[in-house]
Amino acid sequence: MNKHQKPVLTGQRFKTRKRDEKEKFEPTVFRDTLVQGLNEAGDDLEAVAKFLDSTGSRLDYRRYADTLFDILVAGSMLAPGGTRIDDGDKTKMTNHCVFSANEDHETIRNYAQVFNKLIRRYKYLEKAFEDEMKKLLLFLKAFSETEQTKLAMLSGILLGNGTLPATILTSLFTDSLVKEGIAASFAVKLFKAWMAEKDANSVTSSLRKANLDKRLLELFPVNRQSVDHFSKYFTDAGLKELSDFLRIQQSLGTRKELQKELQERLSQECPIKEVVLYVKEEMKRNDLPETAVIGLLWTCIMNAVEWNKKEELVAEQALKHLKQYAPLLAVFSSQGQSELILLQKVQEYCYDNIHFMKAFQKIVVLFYKADVLSEEAILKWYKEAHVAKGKSVFLDQMKKFVEWLQNAEEESESEGEEN
């Protein structure tokens, strides 16, 4: 009996579960659904937030995040550069968006709440929203002045409540925005809105964390990137706290650079005359006061040596080293305040470096003899201007010398009276 071969079905058969079938959306279908929902919700931002919340389960927010945010901000899908794709067809646009809102802080803050709620509900939109805001800032030239203002207010409010990171500001450093003055005027409006939400310390702290504290000058063209220009522009706009902050940051940056260069020159044992000339030029160029320089000099001088580990030898080594550099310190301690700062620096150094504890008085006497420190400064330090570090030890060390200074002062006064 022949066995007949059973017929074999060719081809493949796929099983499709109903739950795996997802409705496919194109950006235009996504746009139409979104615009219709926003138009139905109207000016009721509570209804807008509810619509966005519920629609997220039907529409693919992840895939069309840029379309979603374009419409919520500008009322239409945006082409590269910022022009409205549907400008000719009002049925594909909505007036219920940030750009059509009233230009006042309270209204824009209410719109900011819509974004907050949406991103809290759909956490995956957080990065997409950050990218969108960076993109919109690059497109500023395509927007009207009032639209720029509203976007600046929205950005400032969202920076204030933590929805956006300060890194979005890097878009403002784009050449075309800087050259046309758009970057600076936008930044002023943004910072005003931010400071209406948070205090100046919170704003400057965020700038530091984003490493933008030293880049603020880049909001202006190269020929205007000066602290003075920034200060005037921001102070005139009512943002004096920011201009003060920038001055301090620039000064700190300058001091770090100065310290680095000084350290290099001292390590190479450059002649003191050359060092004096260099420091004076830097002070003039960066508008640095003598009081800012004297502490740097002390630190650099003390860092230029490998100190002996034995306490009995370190004092001798320190006095020899400091005697060499006393003329340098003398040039930059011509004011009473500079002398006091130097004395406090010496006190702190001797306290922080235990081998120097017993050398404090010897260093002060050396500086007195070398005309680095005056009698008045030493007496003022002794009576009221010393710092807390090792106070009792150092005051005790200085007691006899101070008494000698006071007696010498009294003798010279009595001699003057006799004459």
Buried (B, 14 or more C-beta within 10 A) or exposed (E): EEEEEEEEEEEEEEEEEEEEEEEEBEBEEBBBBBBBBBEEBEEEBEBBBBBBBEBBEEBBBEEBBBBBBBBBBBBBBBBEEBEBBBEEEEEBBBEBBBBBBEEEBEBBBBBBBBBBBBBEBBEEBBEBBBBBBBBBBBBBEBBEEEBBBBBBBBBBBBBBBEBBBBBBBBBBBBEEBBEEEBBBBBBBBBBBBBBEBBEBEBBBBBBBEBEBBBBBBBBBBEEBBEBEBBBEBBBEBEBEBBBBBBBEBBBEEBBEEBBEBBBEBBEEEEEBEEBBEBBBEBBEEBEBEBBBBBBBBBBBBBBBBEBBEEEEEBBEBBBEBBEEBBBBBBBBBEBEBBBBBBBBBBBBBBBEBEBBBBBBBBBBBBBBEBEBBBBEBBBBBBEEBBBEBBEEBBBEBBEEBBEEBEEEEEEEEEEEEEE
